[in-house]
Amino acid sequence: MHGGFERLVVPIAGSAIDDRVLNILPDLLSGDGATVTFLFVVEVPQSMPLDAELPTDVDAGERALRHAESAARRTLPARTTHIVSELLQARAVGPAIVDEAIERNADAIIMTAAIHRKHGRPTLGETIEHVLLHAPCEVLVIRIAPAREPYSGAER
């Protein structure tokens, strides 16, 4: 790879954090042309069939994809960038992201992460762990800074 990535998979969640990735996309793309695949995964609970109708989640995904595509069209070079949007239903988000990267022969997956607590311990979550362990390409993760505690003004 010289000068940037040619095939990116960008999972989005439909939150303000997505804008962090959208802002850096122009710096990551090859000048010779690139394909950016925005991916929204609707996670289907085990208790439901995989093709279950989940209109609220699908609507949220479609809105998130429209926002990402619109933002990308404003900032990426139209002549050399091909933008694809995919909305998938899957049992787990991580494997769906990896499968899409394999299908698209991606050079990189670009995603955001935030630290959560699980059983009292900090974690980035199952999705990030799965993608980092199983992706067939480079993975760029933007870890969002934790919320700052308000300053109490107490002296030490």
C-alpha positions as a Markdown table, in Angstrom:
| # | Residue | x | y | z |
|---|---|---|---|---|
| 1 | Met | 0.0 | 0.0 | 0.0 |
| 2 | His | 1.5 | 3.3 | -1.1 |
| 3 | Gly | -0.2 | 6.6 | 0.0 |
| 4 | Gly | -3.3 | 5.2 | 1.7 |
| 5 | Phe | -5.9 | 2.5 | 1.8 |
| 6 | Glu | -7.9 | 1.5 | -1.3 |
| 7 | Arg | -10.6 | -0.6 | 0.3 |
| 8 | Leu | -12.0 | 0.4 | 3.7 |
| 9 | Val | -14.7 | -1.1 | 5.8 |
| 10 | Val | -16.1 | 1.4 | 8.3 |
| 11 | Pro | -18.6 | 0.0 | 10.9 |
| 12 | Ile | -20.8 | 2.7 | 12.3 |
| 13 | Ala | -23.1 | 2.8 | 15.2 |
| 14 | Gly | -25.3 | 5.8 | 14.5 |
| 15 | Ser | -23.8 | 7.9 | 17.3 |
| 16 | Ala | -21.8 | 11.1 | 17.5 |
| 17 | Ile | -18.7 | 9.0 | 17.9 |
| 18 | Asp | -19.0 | 8.0 | 14.2 |
| 19 | Asp | -18.0 | 11.6 | 13.3 |
| 20 | Arg | -14.5 | 10.9 | 14.6 |
| 21 | Val | -13.9 | 8.3 | 11.9 |
| 22 | Leu | -15.7 | 10.4 | 9.2 |
| 23 | Asn | -13.3 | 13.3 | 10.0 |
| 24 | Ile | -10.1 | 11.3 | 9.4 |
| 25 | Leu | -11.3 | 9.3 | 6.4 |
| 26 | Pro | -9.8 | 11.7 | 3.8 |
| 27 | Asp | -6.3 | 11.3 | 5.4 |
| 28 | Leu | -6.5 | 7.5 | 5.1 |
| 29 | Leu | -7.5 | 7.0 | 1.5 |
| 30 | Ser | -5.3 | 6.3 | -1.5 |
| 31 | Gly | -5.0 | 9.2 | -3.9 |
| 32 | Asp | -5.5 | 6.8 | -6.8 |
| 33 | Gly | -9.0 | 5.9 | -5.8 |
| 34 | Ala | -10.7 | 4.1 | -3.0 |
| 35 | Thr | -13.9 | 2.2 | -2.0 |
| 36 | Val | -15.3 | 3.0 | 1.4 |
| 37 | Thr | -18.0 | 0.5 | 2.7 |
| 38 | Phe | -20.0 | 1.9 | 5.6 |
| 39 | Leu | -21.5 | -1.0 | 7.6 |
| 40 | Phe | -24.3 | -1.0 | 10.1 |
| 41 | Val | -25.0 | -4.3 | 11.9 |
| 42 | Val | -28.4 | -4.9 | 13.5 |
| 43 | Glu | -27.7 | -7.5 | 16.2 |
| 44 | Val | -30.5 | -10.1 | 16.3 |
| 45 | Pro | -31.1 | -11.8 | 19.7 |
| 46 | Gln | -30.8 | -15.6 | 19.7 |
| 47 | Ser | -34.5 | -15.8 | 20.7 |
| 48 | Met | -35.5 | -14.4 | 17.3 |
| 49 | Pro | -35.0 | -15.8 | 13.8 |
| 50 | Leu | -32.1 | -14.2 | 12.0 |
| 51 | Asp | -34.4 | -12.6 | 9.4 |
| 52 | Ala | -36.8 | -11.2 | 12.0 |
| 53 | Glu | -38.3 | -7.8 | 11.2 |
| 54 | Leu | -36.7 | -5.2 | 13.5 |
| 55 | Pro | -38.1 | -2.0 | 12.0 |
| 56 | Thr | -36.8 | 0.4 | 14.8 |
| 57 | Asp | -33.3 | -1.0 | 14.5 |
| 58 | Val | -33.3 | -1.0 | 10.7 |
| 59 | Asp | -34.6 | 2.6 | 10.6 |
| 60 | Ala | -31.8 | 3.7 | 13.0 |
| 61 | Gly | -29.3 | 1.9 | 10.8 |
| 62 | Glu | -30.6 | 3.5 | 7.6 |
| 63 | Arg | -30.4 | 6.9 | 9.2 |
| 64 | Ala | -26.8 | 6.3 | 10.4 |
| 65 | Leu | -25.8 | 5.1 | 6.9 |
| 66 | Arg | -27.4 | 8.1 | 5.2 |
| 67 | His | -25.6 | 10.4 | 7.6 |
| 68 | Ala | -22.2 | 8.7 | 7.1 |
| 69 | Glu | -22.7 | 8.6 | 3.3 |
| 70 | Ser | -23.7 | 12.3 | 3.2 |
| 71 | Ala | -20.7 | 13.3 | 5.4 |
| 72 | Ala | -18.3 | 11.3 | 3.3 |
| 73 | Arg | -19.6 | 12.8 | 0.0 |
| 74 | Arg | -18.9 | 16.3 | 1.4 |
| 75 | Thr | -15.3 | 15.5 | 2.3 |
| 76 | Leu | -14.0 | 12.8 | 0.0 |
| 77 | Pro | -13.0 | 13.3 | -3.6 |
| 78 | Ala | -16.1 | 12.3 | -5.7 |
| 79 | Arg | -14.1 | 11.3 | -8.8 |
| 80 | Thr | -11.9 | 8.8 | -7.0 |
| 81 | Thr | -14.0 | 7.5 | -4.2 |
| 82 | His | -16.7 | 4.9 | -4.4 |
| 83 | Ile | -19.0 | 4.8 | -1.4 |
| 84 | Val | -21.1 | 1.7 | -0.5 |
| 85 | Ser | -23.6 | 1.3 | 2.4 |
| 86 | Glu | -24.5 | -2.0 | 3.9 |
| 87 | Leu | -27.1 | -2.8 | 6.5 |
| 88 | Leu | -26.8 | -6.4 | 7.8 |
| 89 | Gln | -28.6 | -8.4 | 10.4 |
| 90 | Ala | -26.4 | -10.8 | 12.4 |
| 91 | Arg | -26.2 | -12.6 | 15.7 |
| 92 | Ala | -23.0 | -10.8 | 16.6 |
| 93 | Val | -21.4 | -7.6 | 15.3 |
| 94 | Gly | -17.8 | -8.6 | 15.4 |
| 95 | Pro | -18.1 | -11.6 | 13.1 |
| 96 | Ala | -20.3 | -9.6 | 10.7 |
| 97 | Ile | -17.6 | -6.9 | 10.5 |
| 98 | Val | -14.9 | -9.5 | 9.8 |
| 99 | Asp | -17.0 | -11.3 | 7.2 |
| 100 | Glu | -17.7 | -8.0 | 5.4 |
| 101 | Ala | -13.9 | -7.2 | 5.4 |
| 102 | Ile | -13.2 | -10.6 | 3.9 |
| 103 | Glu | -16.0 | -10.3 | 1.3 |
| 104 | Arg | -14.7 | -6.8 | 0.3 |
| 105 | Asn | -11.1 | -7.8 | 0.3 |
| 106 | Ala | -10.5 | -4.8 | 2.6 |
| 107 | Asp | -7.1 | -3.2 | 3.3 |
| 108 | Ala | -8.4 | -2.0 | 6.6 |
| 109 | Ile | -11.2 | -1.8 | 9.1 |
| 110 | Ile | -11.6 | 1.6 | 10.8 |
| 111 | Met | -13.7 | 1.7 | 13.9 |
| 112 | Thr | -14.2 | 3.5 | 17.3 |
| 113 | Ala | -14.2 | 2.0 | 20.7 |
| 114 | Ala | -14.9 | 3.1 | 24.3 |
| 115 | Ile | -13.9 | 1.5 | 27.5 |
| 116 | His | -16.7 | -0.1 | 29.4 |
| 117 | Arg | -16.8 | -2.0 | 32.7 |
| 118 | Lys | -17.7 | -5.7 | 32.7 |
| 119 | His | -17.7 | -7.5 | 36.0 |
| 120 | Gly | -15.8 | -4.5 | 37.5 |
| 121 | Arg | -13.0 | -4.6 | 35.0 |
| 122 | Pro | -12.3 | -2.3 | 32.1 |
| 123 | Thr | -12.8 | -3.7 | 28.6 |
| 124 | Leu | -13.2 | -2.6 | 25.0 |
| 125 | Gly | -15.9 | -5.2 | 24.5 |
| 126 | Glu | -16.4 | -8.4 | 22.5 |
| 127 | Thr | -16.8 | -6.7 | 19.1 |
| 128 | Ile | -13.4 | -4.9 | 19.2 |
| 129 | Glu | -11.7 | -8.0 | 20.6 |
| 130 | His | -13.2 | -10.2 | 17.9 |
| 131 | Val | -12.3 | -7.8 | 15.1 |
| 132 | Leu | -8.7 | -7.4 | 16.4 |
| 133 | Leu | -8.2 | -11.1 | 16.7 |
| 134 | His | -9.8 | -12.3 | 13.4 |
| 135 | Ala | -9.6 | -9.5 | 10.9 |
| 136 | Pro | -7.7 | -10.4 | 7.7 |
| 137 | Cys | -6.5 | -6.8 | 7.3 |
| 138 | Glu | -5.2 | -3.9 | 9.3 |
| 139 | Val | -7.5 | -2.6 | 12.0 |
| 140 | Leu | -7.4 | 1.1 | 13.1 |
| 141 | Val | -9.2 | 1.7 | 16.3 |
| 142 | Ile | -10.0 | 5.2 | 17.7 |
| 143 | Arg | -10.4 | 4.8 | 21.4 |
| 144 | Ile | -12.7 | 7.6 | 22.6 |
| 145 | Ala | -11.5 | 9.3 | 25.8 |
| 146 | Pro | -13.4 | 8.5 | 28.9 |
| 147 | Ala | -15.7 | 11.1 | 30.4 |
| 148 | Arg | -13.8 | 13.4 | 32.7 |
| 149 | Glu | -14.8 | 13.6 | 36.3 |
| 150 | Pro | -15.8 | 17.1 | 37.3 |
| 151 | Tyr | -13.1 | 19.0 | 39.1 |
| 152 | Ser | -14.1 | 19.3 | 42.8 |
| 153 | Gly | -11.8 | 22.1 | 43.6 |
| 154 | Ala | -10.6 | 20.3 | 46.8 |
| 155 | Glu | -7.0 | 20.9 | 47.7 |
| 156 | Arg | -4.7 | 18.0 | 48.2 |
